[in-house]
Each structure stands twice: as structure tokens, then as C-alpha cells.
Amino acid sequence: MSWIPLLFLSSVTTAAPVSRDSSSGLENVRLVVRGVGEALQDPSLTRIYRNSLLSGGVGIVIPLHTYVAIDIEAIYKKQAGTEVFADEGDASAIPSAFEIVPLTLAIEGRWPMLGGGELFLGVGPTLTIFSEEHSIRQDNGQVSTEGMKVNMDTRFGVRMDTGLIQPSMAPVRTREVQGVDLELFIGRRWQFGETGFNLSAWRGGLGFAFRM
């Protein structure tokens, strides 16, 4: 896998012309559709639910400068599990469900690449909303435990022009989508403090960014 960083470094150079907003001189806003995999770290969750989650989400990347952008991201995942007995640790027949909605606002530093793509490094806060549907120990009813945590997100990735949409030669735009980028990233959600669920996770994403 050592050839991947070399490939990225060899392609980093002065950016080729890309779709820009003529009124501001900035690149256009990107609407990103992502699939995100997460590996949960909390043993109290992973003994009931799968430790690896595949979630769907959307993001909006807003350019502020050639080298700075804001990435606003919303991810959603709900998965079913089976409760375990507290003493023995054995699985029971009682179903449960865990729902997680991380909302992230990341500031990205980015470096243009040949062909209109870019490398990016992002960091910012995540408001992680969660809920768990579980049994009431005294009877067979269900109860929901809900809450939210403020975490920190870091990520490193690349966006590469797919070439699926060629720029228009006409001075007036006739398409809403000016280009499509392939996006890949790896990162981590960090949690500070030990109270309640530990919602920190290693993350990896793959998606398409539509330049509007």
C-alpha cells in the first residue's frame, strides 16, 4: 500500500482550472453522498451490537478560500442487537436497538491536485445524538435511553475528478451539476471523558461529491 502516498504526492501541483462561481472567484459548493464505515470502541456496546457499522450520510462542502473549506456532515445508523445477562454475559432472547446520528462541522485545509481534485485534512466538533431501546429489567416492557455527546472529528482524504461531466464551453451554464468527484477519507471520532457510552470510533468513507 506504500504506493498510494507516492501517487498522491506526485499528483499534487498547481490546480487545473475547475468550476468556479464567477461572482466570488471561489469553487462551487459540493453536495456529497457518502457511505461511512465506523468501528465502535465501547465494549458495553460491541458485546450487544456489531462493532462495525456501515452508515449512509450526506455532506455539504463550502469553499471559503483556495486552501480552506467547511464540511457539514450528517450520518445516520440504526442496528438491532440482543441483550446479554449482566452476570453471566450470555445472550438472552430480549431484542434491543441502537441508533446513532453524528452531526459534524469540520474545518478543512486542502491542497489542489492536477485534474481538479484535492487532498484535504479536516478537524472539528461532532454532536453525536444516540438512543437505545432496551428492556425494563423488572418486566417485559421496552424503554428508550437517549442522549447526546460532543466529540471531536479528524479526517484525511482525497477528492478526485471522475471526468463524468465535462465543463461547458458556453459562457452561460446549462447544467446544475458542474462536475463529479470521487471522495475517499479515513479518520477518527474522539471522545473526551469516561461518563456513559464511549462513542469514539475509527471511520472510513467513500462517496461522490457533486459540484453544483
N, C-alpha and C positions, 0 to 999 in steps of 0.2 A: 504493500500500500504506500511505500515511500515515494512513488512516482506522482501521487496526487498533489502534494505541496509543490513539487517542482513544476508540475503543469500549471498550477495557479500562478506561481511566481513568474514563469516565463511569459504568461499572457497579460500580466499587469503592466500597463503602459498608459499613455495618454489616450483618453477615451475617444472612440469613434463617434461621429455625430449620432445623437439619439433624439427621440421625440421630446420636444420641449414646448412649454407654454410661452408663446411669443410675447405676451404681456408682462411676464415676470422674469423670463430667462431661465427658469428652473425646469427640470424634468417634470414630466406629468406624474400625477398620483397613480400609485399601483394598487389594484384590488387583488388580494392574494387568497387563493383557496388552498388550504393545507391539510395534509394528513400528518398527525403528530403522534409519535410513539413515546411513551413515558414508562420508566422503570421506578416504581414506588420503593421507598426506603424504610417505611414503618413496619416492623414485624407484626404489630397488632392488626394491621390491615392485610398484609400479604399472607397471613395464615387463614384468612377468610376469603379473600379475593385474589384474583390473579395479580402478580406483581408487575406484569407488563400490560399496559393499556395502549390501544390504538384509538385515537380520538380524531374527530373532524373539527375544523375550525376555519375562521376567516381572519384576514388582517388587512389593514389599510396602511400603506407606506407613504408618508407625506414628506417630500423633499423640502428641507429648509435651506440647504446650501449644497454645493457640489460634493462636499465631503461629510454632510450631516443630514440625517433624516429622522423622522419619528415613525415607529411601528406600533400601531394599536391592534391588539390581537385578542380574540375571544375563542376559547376552546370549550367543548362540551363532551362529557363522557358519563355514562351510567352503566354499571355492570352488576350482575347478580352474584350472590355468594351463598354459602351455607354456614351457619353459625357453628362454633365449636364450644364444647363444655369447658368452663373456666378451669376446673381442677384437672381433668384428665387430658384435655387438649384434643379429644376425639371429635370428629364431625358429628353433628346432630342432623335431624331432619327438618330443622327450622330454617326457612329461607330468609335472606336479608338482601339489601341492595345498597350500593354506594354510588353517590352522584357527586361529580366534581366539575366546577366551572372556573377555570383560571382566566382572569382578565388582566392583560399585561400592557403597560405603556413603556416601551423601550426607546432609548435614545441610541441611534446607530451612527457609528463612524464608518465611512465606506470609502473604498478606493476603486476608481473606474478601471475596467479591463477592456482590452481590444474586442471590438464587436458589440459594444454597448452594454456588457454585463458589469458586475461589480462584486468585490469582496466586501463583507460587512461584519462589524463587531458591535453587538448590542448589549446594553445593560439598562435595567430599570425595574420598578416595583411591579409586583403581581398581587392583585387582590383575588385570593382563592376562596370561592364560595363552595361549601360542601354540605351534604346531608346524608344521613344513613338511616334506612328503615330497618328496624330490628325488633326483636320480641320484648315484651314485658315479662320479666322472669317469673312473676307471680301468677300469670295466666297465659292464655294463648293469643292475646292481643298483639297489635303492632304499634310501635311508637317511632317517631322520627326525631333524630337528633340533628340539629342544624347549627351552622356557624360559619365563620369566615376568618381567614388569616392573611396577614400582609407578609408576602415573601419577596425575595429578590431573584430576578431572572438574568442570566447571562447566556449569550449565544454567539456563535461564529458560523458564517456561512458564505454562500456564493449565489448570485443570480446571473444566469447566462441567457442571452438572447437565443430563442429557438429558431428564429428565422421563419416562423409560420406566417407572419404577416409582414409584408414588405411596406416600407414607408411610401406614402402617396407622393407623386411628383407634382400634383396640382397644388396651387397656393391655398386653396380652401379645403379643409378637411371634409371628407365624406364618410368617415368611419368613427364610431365611438371608441373602438379598441385600436390603439396605435401600434401595439406590439405585445408579444407574449414571452415571458422569461420563465425558465426552469429554475426553481429555488430549492436549495438544499441547505440544512443547517444542523449543527449539533449544539447542545447547551445543557444547562442545569438550572433547576429551580431550587433556591436555597431557603432554608427556614432557620430563623434565629429564635432561640428559646425552646424549652422542652415540655411546655404545657400542652396537653391534648394531642391530637393526631400530628404526626410528623409528615407534612405534605411535600417535603423535598423530593426531587426526582431528577434522574438523568433523562434528557429529552433529545429526540432527533426528528427532523421534519423534512417533508418532501411536498412540493406543491407547484402551482403555476401562478405567476404574477402577471396580471393583465394591465398594461399601461393604457390609461384612459385618456 
